[in-house]
Structures are given as structure tokens and as C-alpha cells.
Amino acid sequence: MNEPKIEWGRADLGGLLERWPKGEDGKPVQARLLCHCTCVDMSDRLLVNMLEAYGIPCLSVDPGDGGFARVVMGMSGQGVDIYVPENLYDDAAALSKEEEHEEL
């Protein structure tokens, strides 16, 4: 019988490294900060899901003790930073601006 793989306490990035674009040297492209979301209205999840639907991989980082707060309260009290690949930043910024205008 196979032993279970212990994964508790590790972030599930859902194959992010495989989806992240690689440079000419085969290494992942540098990440660039797209925006900081407050997480109050789930705008961070909506933005990440929209970008992923357009083929732009995203990395969400909880600053400070946000990761612990997400476990305890279900959301980060300090918001979340969303990073995208440097070479897809312009497309991601344009899409995120369109998302802001649709909310108005």
C-alpha cells in the first residue's frame, strides 16, 4: 500500500510553475506586482480567476501574517498582492483596468 503524501501546511499552487512562462534560459520569467487587493469583497479571487481564464498565470501572496489570518478568518486582514509574469504584465494590467470599469 502506498503511503499518503504529507501536504498539510504547503500552499497548493495548482501547477503554477508548469503554467508560468519560461525565458530563453528555461528559467521562469520574473514575477511583477500587478496590484494589491484588500480581500474585503473577493475582488482578488475574481481578478485572479479572470486573468487565469485569459491564460495569464497569477501568484497571490498574503503579506505579513495574512496567511495565518486566511486560515483563521477565511481572509487576509492585510489584503493580498497579485503577481503576474513580467512579459504578460501589460496584458494583465489592461485586463485589470477593464475589470475596474465594469464594476462602476
Secondary structure, DSSP 4 states (H G I P E B T S, - for coil): -PPPPP-TTS---TTHHHHS-B-TTSSBPPEEEEEEE--SSSHHHHHHHHHHHTT---EEE--TTHHHHHHHHSS-TT-EEEEEEGGGHHHHHHHHHHHHHHH-
